Amino acid sequence: KIPIFTFVIGIVLYCSYANIFRGLGIFILSVSLFLFASNINVSYKFDHICDCLRELSTSNYYIHMYVFTIYYYLVYGYPNYTIDSFIYTAIVTLLIGTIYLIYKNRKSNNLK
């Protein structure tokens, strides 16, 4: 019940007109979504898939920062947050992250 209550409070604050309440609303929304997600019971039959996705998520988080920085310095010369930057960064990061995980898993299997 607490995540639902905090979610509603976050929506109300985010929909307010004052900017300070909007920022607080976004913060409360993210906390309520975390509380909601931490209370979900996940089946263990998908555990290997969850582990793979968790590794991909972690590696992609770090890789996307490098890809975006290199992209906007080469193309624009300054930070530019446009849709083409997002699409390019997403595609290249996903490709590099997938190749990295395949290489990492092959290397760890060879060590066994």
PAVEXKE-598635 format. One line per 3 residues: number of its first residue (from 0); for each residue x, y, z of C-alpha. Coordinates in steps of 0.5 Angstrom, whole numbers, padded with zeros to 4 digits. Each point is the difference from the previous one (the first is absolute). Example, Ala and Ser with C-alpha at 12.3 -4.5 7.8 and 13.67 -1.06 7.14 Angstrom:
# PAVEXKE-598635
0> 0025/-0009/0016  0002/0007/-0002 $
END
This chain:
# PAVEXKE-598635
0> 0000/0000/0000  0006/0005/0001  0002/0000/-0007 $
3> -0007/0001/-0003  0000/0006/0005  0007/0003/-0001 $
6> -0002/-0001/-0008  -0006/0004/0001  0003/0005/0004 $
9> 0006/0001/-0005  -0005/0000/-0006  -0004/0006/0004 $
12> 0007/0004/0001  0002/-0001/-0007  -0006/0003/-0003 $
15> 0000/0006/0004  0002/0006/-0003  0006/0002/0005 $
18> 0007/-0002/-0003  0002/-0002/0007  -0006/-0005/0001 $
21> 0001/-0003/-0007  0007/-0002/0002  -0002/-0003/0007 $
24> -0005/-0004/-0004  0005/-0003/-0005  0004/-0002/0006 $
27> -0006/-0003/0004  -0003/-0004/-0007  0007/-0003/0000 $
30> 0000/-0002/0007  -0007/-0003/-0001  0002/-0004/-0006 $
33> 0006/-0002/0004  -0004/-0003/0006  -0005/-0003/-0005 $
36> 0005/-0004/-0004  0004/-0002/0006  -0007/-0003/0003 $
39> -0001/-0004/-0006  0002/-0008/0000  0003/-0002/-0006 $
42> 0000/-0007/-0002  0007/-0004/0000  -0001/-0004/-0006 $
45> 0002/0006/-0004  0006/0001/0005  0005/-0001/-0006 $
48> -0003/0005/-0005  -0001/0005/0006  0008/0000/0001 $
51> 0001/0001/-0007  -0004/0006/0000  0003/0003/0006 $
54> 0007/-0001/-0003  -0002/0003/-0006  -0003/0006/0003 $
57> 0006/0001/0005  0005/0000/-0006  -0005/0004/-0005 $
60> 0000/0005/0006  0007/0002/0000  0001/-0001/-0008 $
63> -0006/0005/-0002  0004/0005/0004  0006/-0001/-0005 $
66> -0004/-0001/-0006  -0004/0006/0001  0006/0005/0002 $
69> 0004/-0003/-0006  -0006/0001/-0005  -0001/0007/0002 $
72> 0007/0003/0000  0001/-0003/-0007  -0007/0002/-0003 $
75> -0002/0006/0004  0006/0003/0004  -0004/0001/0006 $
78> -0005/-0004/0004  -0007/0000/-0005  -0006/-0004/0003 $
81> -0003/-0002/-0006  -0004/-0006/-0003  0005/-0002/-0004 $
84> 0005/0000/0005  -0004/-0004/0004  -0002/-0005/-0005 $
87> 0008/-0001/-0002  0002/0000/0007  -0005/-0006/0001 $
90> 0001/-0004/-0006  0008/0000/0001  0000/-0001/0008 $
93> -0005/-0006/-0001  0005/-0003/-0005  0006/0001/0003 $
96> -0003/-0002/0007  -0002/-0006/-0003  0006/-0002/-0004 $
99> 0004/0002/0007  -0005/-0005/0004  0001/-0006/-0005 $
102> 0008/0001/0000  0000/0000/0008  -0005/-0006/0000 $
105> 0005/-0004/-0005  0006/0002/0004  -0003/-0002/0006 $
108> -0002/-0007/-0003  0007/-0001/-0002  0003/0001/0007 $
111> -0005/-0005/0003 $
END
